[in-house]
Amino acid sequence: MIRFLIIGLLFYIGYRFIISLTSAKKPLTKPAGSRDPGEETYRDPVCGVYVSEEDAVIGRHDGQRHYFCSMNCLEKYREQLDHSSPS
Ligand SMILES: [Zn+2]
């Protein structure tokens, strides 16, 4: 009889353990590094970093706006354009 009680207790502990695991998986806070979804971000074509319009260095090329994380990347991008175009 005591055996059944122990087995029942183990099942109960296991059940509670699983419940605590599944509830712990629910994210309580936003994962670190994620930006505000309302804020639009642009990908720096040189280094691949995502920048917000506010932080970005904006370069224009062929009527298109390109967003860079720094002037350094903008310069690199311009260099690449110079090298790729034969004219
Ligand atoms: Zn960059």
PDB file of the backbone (N, CA, C, O) and the ligand in Angstrom, with CONECT records:
HET     ZN  A 101       1
ATOM      1  N   MET A   1       0.837  -1.212   0.000  1.00  0.00           N
ATOM      2  CA  MET A   1       0.000   0.000   0.000  1.00  0.00           C
ATOM      3  C   MET A   1       0.866   1.255   0.000  1.00  0.00           C
ATOM      4  O   MET A   1       0.588   2.208  -0.728  1.00  0.00           O
ATOM      5  N   ILE A   2       1.926   1.251   0.825  1.00  0.00           N
ATOM      6  CA  ILE A   2       2.825   2.419   0.908  1.00  0.00           C
ATOM      7  C   ILE A   2       3.489   2.704  -0.438  1.00  0.00           C
ATOM      8  O   ILE A   2       3.780   3.849  -0.783  1.00  0.00           O
ATOM      9  N   ARG A   3       3.720   1.618  -1.191  1.00  0.00           N
ATOM     10  CA  ARG A   3       4.317   1.714  -2.528  1.00  0.00           C
ATOM     11  C   ARG A   3       3.466   2.598  -3.457  1.00  0.00           C
ATOM     12  O   ARG A   3       3.982   3.452  -4.177  1.00  0.00           O
ATOM     13  N   PHE A   4       2.173   2.368  -3.416  1.00  0.00           N
ATOM     14  CA  PHE A   4       1.259   3.145  -4.276  1.00  0.00           C
ATOM     15  C   PHE A   4       1.292   4.620  -3.892  1.00  0.00           C
ATOM     16  O   PHE A   4       1.204   5.505  -4.744  1.00  0.00           O
ATOM     17  N   LEU A   5       1.416   4.855  -2.619  1.00  0.00           N
ATOM     18  CA  LEU A   5       1.488   6.249  -2.147  1.00  0.00           C
ATOM     19  C   LEU A   5       2.751   6.931  -2.668  1.00  0.00           C
ATOM     20  O   LEU A   5       2.727   8.082  -3.103  1.00  0.00           O
ATOM     21  N   ILE A   6       3.866   6.176  -2.609  1.00  0.00           N
ATOM     22  CA  ILE A   6       5.141   6.746  -3.081  1.00  0.00           C
ATOM     23  C   ILE A   6       5.070   7.009  -4.581  1.00  0.00           C
ATOM     24  O   ILE A   6       5.506   8.057  -5.056  1.00  0.00           O
ATOM     25  N   ILE A   7       4.510   6.039  -5.330  1.00  0.00           N
ATOM     26  CA  ILE A   7       4.372   6.203  -6.787  1.00  0.00           C
ATOM     27  C   ILE A   7       3.479   7.403  -7.096  1.00  0.00           C
ATOM     28  O   ILE A   7       3.767   8.204  -7.985  1.00  0.00           O
ATOM     29  N   GLY A   8       2.395   7.503  -6.344  1.00  0.00           N
ATOM     30  CA  GLY A   8       1.486   8.637  -6.526  1.00  0.00           C
ATOM     31  C   GLY A   8       2.168   9.956  -6.248  1.00  0.00           C
ATOM     32  O   GLY A   8       1.960  10.943  -6.954  1.00  0.00           O
ATOM     33  N   LEU A   9       2.984   9.961  -5.213  1.00  0.00           N
ATOM     34  CA  LEU A   9       3.722  11.169  -4.842  1.00  0.00           C
ATOM     35  C   LEU A   9       4.727  11.530  -5.932  1.00  0.00           C
ATOM     36  O   LEU A   9       4.878  12.699  -6.287  1.00  0.00           O
ATOM     37  N   LEU A  10       5.411  10.518  -6.457  1.00  0.00           N
ATOM     38  CA  LEU A  10       6.381  10.758  -7.535  1.00  0.00           C
ATOM     39  C   LEU A  10       5.691  11.326  -8.766  1.00  0.00           C
ATOM     40  O   LEU A  10       6.195  12.254  -9.399  1.00  0.00           O
ATOM     41  N   PHE A  11       4.531  10.762  -9.102  1.00  0.00           N
ATOM     42  CA  PHE A  11       3.774  11.270 -10.241  1.00  0.00           C
ATOM     43  C   PHE A  11       3.375  12.723 -10.019  1.00  0.00           C
ATOM     44  O   PHE A  11       3.428  13.545 -10.934  1.00  0.00           O
ATOM     45  N   TYR A  12       2.975  13.022  -8.788  1.00  0.00           N
ATOM     46  CA  TYR A  12       2.562  14.379  -8.445  1.00  0.00           C
ATOM     47  C   TYR A  12       3.736  15.354  -8.566  1.00  0.00           C
ATOM     48  O   TYR A  12       3.595  16.451  -9.106  1.00  0.00           O
ATOM     49  N   ILE A  13       4.904  14.929  -8.050  1.00  0.00           N
ATOM     50  CA  ILE A  13       6.101  15.774  -8.136  1.00  0.00           C
ATOM     51  C   ILE A  13       6.490  15.976  -9.597  1.00  0.00           C
ATOM     52  O   ILE A  13       6.818  17.087 -10.014  1.00  0.00           O
ATOM     53  N   GLY A  14       6.451  14.878 -10.380  1.00  0.00           N
ATOM     54  CA  GLY A  14       6.772  14.954 -11.803  1.00  0.00           C
ATOM     55  C   GLY A  14       5.820  15.872 -12.541  1.00  0.00           C
ATOM     56  O   GLY A  14       6.229  16.655 -13.399  1.00  0.00           O
ATOM     57  N   TYR A  15       4.549  15.767 -12.200  1.00  0.00           N
ATOM     58  CA  TYR A  15       3.518  16.606 -12.805  1.00  0.00           C
ATOM     59  C   TYR A  15       3.775  18.079 -12.510  1.00  0.00           C
ATOM     60  O   TYR A  15       3.708  18.925 -13.402  1.00  0.00           O
ATOM     61  N   ARG A  16       4.066  18.369 -11.263  1.00  0.00           N
ATOM     62  CA  ARG A  16       4.341  19.752 -10.852  1.00  0.00           C
ATOM     63  C   ARG A  16       5.608  20.280 -11.538  1.00  0.00           C
ATOM     64  O   ARG A  16       5.695  21.450 -11.912  1.00  0.00           O
ATOM     65  N   PHE A  17       6.585  19.379 -11.690  1.00  0.00           N
ATOM     66  CA  PHE A  17       7.847  19.733 -12.321  1.00  0.00           C
ATOM     67  C   PHE A  17       7.605  20.120 -13.786  1.00  0.00           C
ATOM     68  O   PHE A  17       8.130  21.124 -14.268  1.00  0.00           O
ATOM     69  N   ILE A  18       6.805  19.308 -14.483  1.00  0.00           N
ATOM     70  CA  ILE A  18       6.488  19.582 -15.894  1.00  0.00           C
ATOM     71  C   ILE A  18       5.716  20.900 -16.025  1.00  0.00           C
ATOM     72  O   ILE A  18       5.985  21.696 -16.925  1.00  0.00           O
ATOM     73  N   ILE A  19       4.766  21.120 -15.129  1.00  0.00           N
ATOM     74  CA  ILE A  19       3.985  22.362 -15.148  1.00  0.00           C
ATOM     75  C   ILE A  19       4.903  23.575 -14.979  1.00  0.00           C
ATOM     76  O   ILE A  19       4.767  24.583 -15.673  1.00  0.00           O
ATOM     77  N   SER A  20       5.842  23.449 -14.033  1.00  0.00           N
ATOM     78  CA  SER A  20       6.762  24.568 -13.791  1.00  0.00           C
ATOM     79  C   SER A  20       7.664  24.799 -15.000  1.00  0.00           C
ATOM     80  O   SER A  20       8.004  25.941 -15.309  1.00  0.00           O
ATOM     81  N   LEU A  21       8.050  23.728 -15.682  1.00  0.00           N
ATOM     82  CA  LEU A  21       8.886  23.868 -16.881  1.00  0.00           C
ATOM     83  C   LEU A  21       8.126  24.551 -18.006  1.00  0.00           C
ATOM     84  O   LEU A  21       8.640  25.469 -18.647  1.00  0.00           O
ATOM     85  N   THR A  22       6.904  24.103 -18.243  1.00  0.00           N
ATOM     86  CA  THR A  22       6.131  24.664 -19.356  1.00  0.00           C
ATOM     87  C   THR A  22       5.761  26.120 -19.093  1.00  0.00           C
ATOM     88  O   THR A  22       5.737  26.934 -20.016  1.00  0.00           O
ATOM     89  N   SER A  23       5.474  26.445 -17.840  1.00  0.00           N
ATOM     90  CA  SER A  23       5.128  27.829 -17.533  1.00  0.00           C
ATOM     91  C   SER A  23       6.351  28.729 -17.587  1.00  0.00           C
ATOM     92  O   SER A  23       6.240  29.918 -17.884  1.00  0.00           O
ATOM     93  N   ALA A  24       7.527  28.159 -17.300  1.00  0.00           N
ATOM     94  CA  ALA A  24       8.767  28.928 -17.344  1.00  0.00           C
ATOM     95  C   ALA A  24       9.148  29.275 -18.775  1.00  0.00           C
ATOM     96  O   ALA A  24       9.867  30.244 -19.015  1.00  0.00           O
ATOM     97  N   LYS A  25       8.662  28.477 -19.729  1.00  0.00           N
ATOM     98  CA  LYS A  25       9.006  28.718 -21.137  1.00  0.00           C
ATOM     99  C   LYS A  25       8.317  29.961 -21.690  1.00  0.00           C
ATOM    100  O   LYS A  25       8.782  30.556 -22.663  1.00  0.00           O
ATOM    101  N   LYS A  26       7.213  30.347 -21.069  1.00  0.00           N
ATOM    102  CA  LYS A  26       6.518  31.532 -21.551  1.00  0.00           C
ATOM    103  C   LYS A  26       7.370  32.770 -21.304  1.00  0.00           C
ATOM    104  O   LYS A  26       7.775  33.021 -20.168  1.00  0.00           O
ATOM    105  N   PRO A  27       7.642  33.535 -22.327  1.00  0.00           N
ATOM    106  CA  PRO A  27       8.481  34.723 -22.124  1.00  0.00           C
ATOM    107  C   PRO A  27       7.729  35.811 -21.378  1.00  0.00           C
ATOM    108  O   PRO A  27       6.677  36.277 -21.814  1.00  0.00           O
ATOM    109  N   LEU A  28       8.287  36.203 -20.254  1.00  0.00           N
ATOM    110  CA  LEU A  28       7.659  37.249 -19.448  1.00  0.00           C
ATOM    111  C   LEU A  28       8.066  38.622 -19.963  1.00  0.00           C
ATOM    112  O   LEU A  28       7.280  39.569 -19.945  1.00  0.00           O
ATOM    113  N   THR A  29       9.309  38.710 -20.423  1.00  0.00           N
ATOM    114  CA  THR A  29       9.808  39.974 -20.943  1.00  0.00           C
ATOM    115  C   THR A  29      10.258  39.776 -22.388  1.00  0.00           C
ATOM    116  O   THR A  29      10.467  38.649 -22.836  1.00  0.00           O
ATOM    117  N   LYS A  30      10.400  40.857 -23.092  1.00  0.00           N
ATOM    118  CA  LYS A  30      10.869  40.775 -24.478  1.00  0.00           C
ATOM    119  C   LYS A  30      12.314  40.307 -24.500  1.00  0.00           C
ATOM    120  O   LYS A  30      13.095  40.705 -23.636  1.00  0.00           O
ATOM    121  N   PRO A  31      12.691  39.479 -25.457  1.00  0.00           N
ATOM    122  CA  PRO A  31      14.080  39.044 -25.530  1.00  0.00           C
ATOM    123  C   PRO A  31      15.024  40.208 -25.746  1.00  0.00           C
ATOM    124  O   PRO A  31      14.717  41.139 -26.490  1.00  0.00           O
ATOM    125  N   ALA A  32      16.173  40.151 -25.093  1.00  0.00           N
ATOM    126  CA  ALA A  32      17.149  41.239 -25.167  1.00  0.00           C
ATOM    127  C   ALA A  32      17.644  41.419 -26.594  1.00  0.00           C
ATOM    128  O   ALA A  32      17.829  40.441 -27.319  1.00  0.00           O
ATOM    129  N   GLY A  33      17.853  42.642 -26.990  1.00  0.00           N
ATOM    130  CA  GLY A  33      18.381  42.914 -28.319  1.00  0.00           C
ATOM    131  C   GLY A  33      17.316  43.227 -29.337  1.00  0.00           C
ATOM    132  O   GLY A  33      17.617  43.751 -30.410  1.00  0.00           O
ATOM    133  N   SER A  34      16.060  42.911 -29.016  1.00  0.00           N
ATOM    134  CA  SER A  34      15.004  43.211 -29.977  1.00  0.00           C
ATOM    135  C   SER A  34      14.613  44.678 -29.865  1.00  0.00           C
ATOM    136  O   SER A  34      14.492  45.236 -28.774  1.00  0.00           O
ATOM    137  N   ARG A  35      14.425  45.270 -31.011  1.00  0.00           N
ATOM    138  CA  ARG A  35      14.086  46.690 -31.008  1.00  0.00           C
ATOM    139  C   ARG A  35      12.575  46.865 -30.880  1.00  0.00           C
ATOM    140  O   ARG A  35      11.793  45.932 -31.062  1.00  0.00           O
ATOM    141  N   ASP A  36      12.215  48.058 -30.569  1.00  0.00           N
ATOM    142  CA  ASP A  36      10.807  48.431 -30.519  1.00  0.00           C
ATOM    143  C   ASP A  36      10.167  48.168 -31.887  1.00  0.00           C
ATOM    144  O   ASP A  36      10.640  48.695 -32.893  1.00  0.00           O
ATOM    145  N   PRO A  37       9.101  47.362 -31.940  1.00  0.00           N
ATOM    146  CA  PRO A  37       8.503  47.049 -33.248  1.00  0.00           C
ATOM    147  C   PRO A  37       7.981  48.266 -33.995  1.00  0.00           C
ATOM    148  O   PRO A  37       7.840  48.235 -35.217  1.00  0.00           O
ATOM    149  N   GLY A  38       7.691  49.348 -33.256  1.00  0.00           N
ATOM    150  CA  GLY A  38       7.209  50.555 -33.904  1.00  0.00           C
ATOM    151  C   GLY A  38       8.308  51.338 -34.613  1.00  0.00           C
ATOM    152  O   GLY A  38       8.049  52.190 -35.464  1.00  0.00           O
ATOM    153  N   GLU A  39       9.530  51.022 -34.238  1.00  0.00           N
ATOM    154  CA  GLU A  39      10.667  51.740 -34.801  1.00  0.00           C
ATOM    155  C   GLU A  39      11.167  51.002 -36.049  1.00  0.00           C
ATOM    156  O   GLU A  39      11.473  49.811 -35.991  1.00  0.00           O
ATOM    157  N   GLU A  40      11.246  51.704 -37.150  1.00  0.00           N
ATOM    158  CA  GLU A  40      11.684  51.080 -38.396  1.00  0.00           C
ATOM    159  C   GLU A  40      13.208  51.023 -38.437  1.00  0.00           C
ATOM    160  O   GLU A  40      13.893  51.992 -38.107  1.00  0.00           O
ATOM    161  N   THR A  41      13.718  49.876 -38.845  1.00  0.00           N
ATOM    162  CA  THR A  41      15.171  49.726 -38.929  1.00  0.00           C
ATOM    163  C   THR A  41      15.583  49.417 -40.362  1.00  0.00           C
ATOM    164  O   THR A  41      14.809  48.872 -41.150  1.00  0.00           O
ATOM    165  N   TYR A  42      16.794  49.771 -40.668  1.00  0.00           N
ATOM    166  CA  TYR A  42      17.354  49.558 -41.999  1.00  0.00           C
ATOM    167  C   TYR A  42      18.652  48.803 -41.864  1.00  0.00           C
ATOM    168  O   TYR A  42      19.390  48.960 -40.891  1.00  0.00           O
ATOM    169  N   ARG A  43      18.918  47.978 -42.863  1.00  0.00           N
ATOM    170  CA  ARG A  43      20.122  47.160 -42.796  1.00  0.00           C
ATOM    171  C   ARG A  43      21.274  47.868 -43.493  1.00  0.00           C
ATOM    172  O   ARG A  43      21.179  48.286 -44.647  1.00  0.00           O
ATOM    173  N   ASP A  44      22.349  47.983 -42.756  1.00  0.00           N
ATOM    174  CA  ASP A  44      23.580  48.517 -43.310  1.00  0.00           C
ATOM    175  C   ASP A  44      24.107  47.514 -44.342  1.00  0.00           C
ATOM    176  O   ASP A  44      24.434  46.385 -43.975  1.00  0.00           O
ATOM    177  N   PRO A  45      24.198  47.897 -45.633  1.00  0.00           N
ATOM    178  CA  PRO A  45      24.623  46.932 -46.654  1.00  0.00           C
ATOM    179  C   PRO A  45      26.092  46.545 -46.551  1.00  0.00           C
ATOM    180  O   PRO A  45      26.513  45.567 -47.170  1.00  0.00           O
ATOM    181  N   VAL A  46      26.870  47.283 -45.792  1.00  0.00           N
ATOM    182  CA  VAL A  46      28.302  47.006 -45.677  1.00  0.00           C
ATOM    183  C   VAL A  46      28.578  45.992 -44.578  1.00  0.00           C
ATOM    184  O   VAL A  46      29.192  44.955 -44.831  1.00  0.00           O
ATOM    185  N   CYS A  47      28.134  46.279 -43.371  1.00  0.00           N
ATOM    186  CA  CYS A  47      28.455  45.394 -42.251  1.00  0.00           C
ATOM    187  C   CYS A  47      27.261  44.578 -41.780  1.00  0.00           C
ATOM    188  O   CYS A  47      27.417  43.696 -40.936  1.00  0.00           O
ATOM    189  N   GLY A  48      26.076  44.853 -42.305  1.00  0.00           N
ATOM    190  CA  GLY A  48      24.904  44.027 -41.997  1.00  0.00           C
ATOM    191  C   GLY A  48      24.205  44.376 -40.701  1.00  0.00           C
ATOM    192  O   GLY A  48      23.287  43.675 -40.277  1.00  0.00           O
ATOM    193  N   VAL A  49      24.633  45.454 -40.070  1.00  0.00           N
ATOM    194  CA  VAL A  49      24.032  45.872 -38.807  1.00  0.00           C
ATOM    195  C   VAL A  49      22.705  46.597 -39.080  1.00  0.00           C
ATOM    196  O   VAL A  49      22.580  47.324 -40.066  1.00  0.00           O
ATOM    197  N   TYR A  50      21.731  46.393 -38.210  1.00  0.00           N
ATOM    198  CA  TYR A  50      20.451  47.088 -38.355  1.00  0.00           C
ATOM    199  C   TYR A  50      20.486  48.403 -37.576  1.00  0.00           C
ATOM    200  O   TYR A  50      20.831  48.442 -36.395  1.00  0.00           O
ATOM    201  N   VAL A  51      20.125  49.455 -38.263  1.00  0.00           N
ATOM    202  CA  VAL A  51      20.137  50.778 -37.636  1.00  0.00           C
ATOM    203  C   VAL A  51      18.766  51.424 -37.785  1.00  0.00           C
ATOM    204  O   VAL A  51      18.063  51.208 -38.772  1.00  0.00           O
ATOM    205  N   SER A  52      18.406  52.214 -36.794  1.00  0.00           N
ATOM    206  CA  SER A  52      17.177  52.986 -36.907  1.00  0.00           C
ATOM    207  C   SER A  52      17.474  54.238 -37.722  1.00  0.00           C
ATOM    208  O   SER A  52      18.621  54.673 -37.825  1.00  0.00           O
ATOM    209  N   GLU A  53      16.424  54.806 -38.296  1.00  0.00           N
ATOM    210  CA  GLU A  53      16.620  55.993 -39.141  1.00  0.00           C
ATOM    211  C   GLU A  53      17.296  57.108 -38.352  1.00  0.00           C
ATOM    212  O   GLU A  53      18.100  57.875 -38.882  1.00  0.00           O
ATOM    213  N   GLU A  54      16.948  57.173 -37.082  1.00  0.00           N
ATOM    214  CA  GLU A  54      17.489  58.212 -36.209  1.00  0.00           C
ATOM    215  C   GLU A  54      19.004  58.105 -36.051  1.00  0.00           C
ATOM    216  O   GLU A  54      19.718  59.108 -36.040  1.00  0.00           O
ATOM    217  N   ASP A  55      19.479  56.850 -35.928  1.00  0.00           N
ATOM    218  CA  ASP A  55      20.911  56.622 -35.702  1.00  0.00           C
ATOM    219  C   ASP A  55      21.705  56.497 -36.995  1.00  0.00           C
ATOM    220  O   ASP A  55      22.933  56.586 -36.979  1.00  0.00           O
ATOM    221  N   ALA A  56      21.023  56.291 -38.104  1.00  0.00           N
ATOM    222  CA  ALA A  56      21.711  55.944 -39.345  1.00  0.00           C
ATOM    223  C   ALA A  56      22.395  57.131 -40.001  1.00  0.00           C
ATOM    224  O   ALA A  56      21.982  58.282 -39.865  1.00  0.00           O
ATOM    225  N   VAL A  57      23.457  56.798 -40.719  1.00  0.00           N
ATOM    226  CA  VAL A  57      24.083  57.748 -41.628  1.00  0.00           C
ATOM    227  C   VAL A  57      23.464  57.447 -42.994  1.00  0.00           C
ATOM    228  O   VAL A  57      23.593  56.338 -43.511  1.00  0.00           O
ATOM    229  N   ILE A  58      22.799  58.435 -43.566  1.00  0.00           N
ATOM    230  CA  ILE A  58      22.065  58.195 -44.800  1.00  0.00           C
ATOM    231  C   ILE A  58      22.900  58.616 -46.009  1.00  0.00           C
ATOM    232  O   ILE A  58      23.384  59.745 -46.091  1.00  0.00           O
ATOM    233  N   GLY A  59      23.053  57.681 -46.940  1.00  0.00           N
ATOM    234  CA  GLY A  59      23.756  57.968 -48.182  1.00  0.00           C
ATOM    235  C   GLY A  59      22.798  57.778 -49.348  1.00  0.00           C
ATOM    236  O   GLY A  59      21.941  56.894 -49.325  1.00  0.00           O
ATOM    237  N   ARG A  60      22.949  58.609 -50.359  1.00  0.00           N
ATOM    238  CA  ARG A  60      22.067  58.509 -51.530  1.00  0.00           C
ATOM    239  C   ARG A  60      22.857  57.988 -52.725  1.00  0.00           C
ATOM    240  O   ARG A  60      23.996  58.379 -52.978  1.00  0.00           O
ATOM    241  N   HIS A  61      22.195  57.092 -53.442  1.00  0.00           N
ATOM    242  CA  HIS A  61      22.821  56.543 -54.639  1.00  0.00           C
ATOM    243  C   HIS A  61      21.727  56.150 -55.616  1.00  0.00           C
ATOM    244  O   HIS A  61      20.835  55.379 -55.263  1.00  0.00           O
ATOM    245  N   ASP A  62      21.781  56.668 -56.844  1.00  0.00           N
ATOM    246  CA  ASP A  62      20.769  56.406 -57.873  1.00  0.00           C
ATOM    247  C   ASP A  62      19.354  56.694 -57.370  1.00  0.00           C
ATOM    248  O   ASP A  62      18.416  55.952 -57.658  1.00  0.00           O
ATOM    249  N   GLY A  63      19.225  57.756 -56.634  1.00  0.00           N
ATOM    250  CA  GLY A  63      17.919  58.147 -56.119  1.00  0.00           C
ATOM    251  C   GLY A  63      17.411  57.304 -54.971  1.00  0.00           C
ATOM    252  O   GLY A  63      16.297  57.514 -54.490  1.00  0.00           O
ATOM    253  N   GLN A  64      18.220  56.346 -54.524  1.00  0.00           N
ATOM    254  CA  GLN A  64      17.813  55.499 -53.405  1.00  0.00           C
ATOM    255  C   GLN A  64      18.574  55.897 -52.147  1.00  0.00           C
ATOM    256  O   GLN A  64      19.730  56.317 -52.187  1.00  0.00           O
ATOM    257  N   ARG A  65      17.880  55.749 -51.045  1.00  0.00           N
ATOM    258  CA  ARG A  65      18.511  56.061 -49.767  1.00  0.00           C
ATOM    259  C   ARG A  65      19.093  54.780 -49.183  1.00  0.00           C
ATOM    260  O   ARG A  65      18.443  53.735 -49.164  1.00  0.00           O
ATOM    261  N   HIS A  66      20.315  54.882 -48.715  1.00  0.00           N
ATOM    262  CA  HIS A  66      20.973  53.755 -48.061  1.00  0.00           C
ATOM    263  C   HIS A  66      21.334  54.182 -46.652  1.00  0.00           C
ATOM    264  O   HIS A  66      21.782  55.301 -46.404  1.00  0.00           O
ATOM    265  N   TYR A  67      21.124  53.257 -45.752  1.00  0.00           N
ATOM    266  CA  TYR A  67      21.337  53.570 -44.335  1.00  0.00           C
ATOM    267  C   TYR A  67      22.560  52.824 -43.821  1.00  0.00           C
ATOM    268  O   TYR A  67      22.689  51.613 -43.999  1.00  0.00           O
ATOM    269  N   PHE A  68      23.433  53.553 -43.195  1.00  0.00           N
ATOM    270  CA  PHE A  68      24.675  52.979 -42.685  1.00  0.00           C
ATOM    271  C   PHE A  68      24.803  53.252 -41.193  1.00  0.00           C
ATOM    272  O   PHE A  68      24.247  54.214 -40.662  1.00  0.00           O
ATOM    273  N   CYS A  69      25.554  52.372 -40.536  1.00  0.00           N
ATOM    274  CA  CYS A  69      25.720  52.541 -39.089  1.00  0.00           C
ATOM    275  C   CYS A  69      26.700  53.663 -38.786  1.00  0.00           C
ATOM    276  O   CYS A  69      26.636  54.277 -37.721  1.00  0.00           O
ATOM    277  N   SER A  70      27.605  53.933 -39.717  1.00  0.00           N
ATOM    278  CA  SER A  70      28.618  54.972 -39.481  1.00  0.00           C
ATOM    279  C   SER A  70      29.098  55.535 -40.815  1.00  0.00           C
ATOM    280  O   SER A  70      28.841  54.964 -41.875  1.00  0.00           O
ATOM    281  N   MET A  71      29.789  56.644 -40.743  1.00  0.00           N
ATOM    282  CA  MET A  71      30.382  57.256 -41.929  1.00  0.00           C
ATOM    283  C   MET A  71      31.393  56.309 -42.564  1.00  0.00           C
ATOM    284  O   MET A  71      31.561  56.275 -43.783  1.00  0.00           O
ATOM    285  N   ASN A  72      32.061  55.540 -41.705  1.00  0.00           N
ATOM    286  CA  ASN A  72      33.037  54.567 -42.164  1.00  0.00           C
ATOM    287  C   ASN A  72      32.422  53.587 -43.163  1.00  0.00           C
ATOM    288  O   ASN A  72      33.019  53.300 -44.201  1.00  0.00           O
ATOM    289  N   CYS A  73      31.241  53.080 -42.854  1.00  0.00           N
ATOM    290  CA  CYS A  73      30.565  52.133 -43.726  1.00  0.00           C
ATOM    291  C   CYS A  73      30.086  52.828 -45.000  1.00  0.00           C
ATOM    292  O   CYS A  73      30.116  52.237 -46.080  1.00  0.00           O
ATOM    293  N   LEU A  74      29.654  54.058 -44.879  1.00  0.00           N
ATOM    294  CA  LEU A  74      29.225  54.824 -46.052  1.00  0.00           C
ATOM    295  C   LEU A  74      30.391  54.997 -47.028  1.00  0.00           C
ATOM    296  O   LEU A  74      30.234  54.844 -48.240  1.00  0.00           O
ATOM    297  N   GLU A  75      31.562  55.318 -46.473  1.00  0.00           N
ATOM    298  CA  GLU A  75      32.762  55.473 -47.295  1.00  0.00           C
ATOM    299  C   GLU A  75      33.113  54.152 -47.987  1.00  0.00           C
ATOM    300  O   GLU A  75      33.456  54.131 -49.169  1.00  0.00           O
ATOM    301  N   LYS A  76      33.024  53.055 -47.236  1.00  0.00           N
ATOM    302  CA  LYS A  76      33.320  51.727 -47.789  1.00  0.00           C
ATOM    303  C   LYS A  76      32.361  51.403 -48.929  1.00  0.00           C
ATOM    304  O   LYS A  76      32.758  50.856 -49.958  1.00  0.00           O
ATOM    305  N   TYR A  77      31.114  51.745 -48.731  1.00  0.00           N
ATOM    306  CA  TYR A  77      30.090  51.472 -49.739  1.00  0.00           C
ATOM    307  C   TYR A  77      30.380  52.258 -51.016  1.00  0.00           C
ATOM    308  O   TYR A  77      30.250  51.733 -52.122  1.00  0.00           O
ATOM    309  N   ARG A  78      30.766  53.494 -50.854  1.00  0.00           N
ATOM    310  CA  ARG A  78      31.099  54.330 -52.009  1.00  0.00           C
ATOM    311  C   ARG A  78      32.323  53.796 -52.747  1.00  0.00           C
ATOM    312  O   ARG A  78      32.387  53.826 -53.976  1.00  0.00           O
ATOM    313  N   GLU A  79      33.289  53.309 -51.976  1.00  0.00           N
ATOM    314  CA  GLU A  79      34.486  52.701 -52.573  1.00  0.00           C
ATOM    315  C   GLU A  79      34.110  51.486 -53.402  1.00  0.00           C
ATOM    316  O   GLU A  79      34.610  51.295 -54.510  1.00  0.00           O
ATOM    317  N   GLN A  80      33.221  50.663 -52.851  1.00  0.00           N
ATOM    318  CA  GLN A  80      32.770  49.451 -53.547  1.00  0.00           C
ATOM    319  C   GLN A  80      32.077  49.824 -54.852  1.00  0.00           C
ATOM    320  O   GLN A  80      32.261  49.157 -55.870  1.00  0.00           O
ATOM    321  N   LEU A  81      31.282  50.886 -54.821  1.00  0.00           N
ATOM    322  CA  LEU A  81      30.581  51.338 -56.032  1.00  0.00           C
ATOM    323  C   LEU A  81      31.585  51.791 -57.087  1.00  0.00           C
ATOM    324  O   LEU A  81      31.425  51.526 -58.278  1.00  0.00           O
ATOM    325  N   ASP A  82      32.616  52.476 -56.621  1.00  0.00           N
ATOM    326  CA  ASP A  82      33.653  52.957 -57.546  1.00  0.00           C
ATOM    327  C   ASP A  82      34.371  51.801 -58.218  1.00  0.00           C
ATOM    328  O   ASP A  82      34.696  51.860 -59.403  1.00  0.00           O
ATOM    329  N   HIS A  83      34.614  50.753 -57.449  1.00  0.00           N
ATOM    330  CA  HIS A  83      35.328  49.591 -57.972  1.00  0.00           C
ATOM    331  C   HIS A  83      34.466  48.764 -58.918  1.00  0.00           C
ATOM    332  O   HIS A  83      34.951  48.224 -59.912  1.00  0.00           O
ATOM    333  N   SER A  84      33.146  48.673 -58.582  1.00  0.00           N
ATOM    334  CA  SER A  84      32.260  47.809 -59.367  1.00  0.00           C
ATOM    335  C   SER A  84      31.878  48.445 -60.703  1.00  0.00           C
ATOM    336  O   SER A  84      31.650  47.732 -61.680  1.00  0.00           O
ATOM    337  N   SER A  85      31.806  49.769 -60.759  1.00  0.00           N
ATOM    338  CA  SER A  85      31.411  50.411 -62.015  1.00  0.00           C
ATOM    339  C   SER A  85      32.638  50.648 -62.901  1.00  0.00           C
ATOM    340  O   SER A  85      33.612  51.255 -62.455  1.00  0.00           O
ATOM    341  N   PRO A  86      32.599  50.181 -64.136  1.00  0.00           N
ATOM    342  CA  PRO A  86      33.772  50.309 -65.007  1.00  0.00           C
ATOM    343  C   PRO A  86      34.023  51.716 -65.530  1.00  0.00           C
ATOM    344  O   PRO A  86      35.146  52.026 -65.929  1.00  0.00           O
ATOM    345  N   SER A  87      33.020  52.564 -65.538  1.00  0.00           N
ATOM    346  CA  SER A  87      33.160  53.903 -66.103  1.00  0.00           C
ATOM    347  C   SER A  87      34.042  54.779 -65.230  1.00  0.00           C
ATOM    348  O   SER A  87      34.270  55.944 -65.555  1.00  0.00           O
TER     349      SER A  87
HETATM  350 ZN    ZN A 101      28.140  49.468 -40.758  1.00  0.00          ZN2+
END
